[in-house]
């Protein structure tokens, strides 16, 4: 992970997707893979950063 370029980091993180459902179901975010979790940790972001209240 230490040898990734900025472009590689952006490409790895771009696959995280928010899926929105119509009506009362709100939305969810796809699960982060190992590399994505390592990148988030390197930036000091806890895994729950991807969680949010879709009602906001």
C-alpha positions in Angstrom: 0.0 0.0 0.0 2.9 2.4 0.7 3.9 2.4 -3.0 0.5 3.4 -4.4 0.3 6.6 -6.5 -2.5 9.1 -5.9 -4.2 7.8 -9.0 -4.1 4.2 -7.7 -5.6 5.3 -4.4 -8.4 7.2 -6.1 -9.1 4.2 -8.4 -9.2 1.9 -5.4 -11.6 4.1 -3.5 -13.9 4.9 -6.5 -15.4 1.4 -6.3 -17.2 2.2 -3.1 -20.7 2.9 -4.1 -23.9 4.2 -2.5 -27.0 2.3 -3.5 -30.2 4.3 -3.1 -33.5 2.6 -2.8 -36.8 4.4 -3.4 -39.3 5.0 -0.6 -38.6 4.1 3.0 -35.6 1.8 2.4 -33.0 4.6 2.2 -29.6 3.7 1.0 -26.5 1.6 1.8 -22.9 1.7 0.9 -21.1 -1.3 -0.6 -18.6 -3.0 1.7 -15.0 -1.8 1.6 -12.4 -4.2 0.5 -9.1 -4.9 2.3 -7.1 -2.3 0.3 -9.9 0.3 0.8 -9.8 -0.3 4.6 -6.0 0.0 4.6 -6.2 3.3 2.7 -8.9 4.6 5.1 -6.7 3.6 8.1 -3.7 5.3 6.5 -5.7 8.6 6.4 -7.0 8.1 10.0 -10.6 7.4 8.9 -12.4 4.8 11.0 -14.5 2.2 9.1 -17.7 3.7 10.3 -16.9 6.8 8.2 -18.7 5.0 5.4 -21.9 4.7 7.5 -24.3 7.6 7.5 -27.9 8.4 8.3 -29.7 8.3 4.9 -32.5 10.3 6.5 -30.3 13.5 6.5 
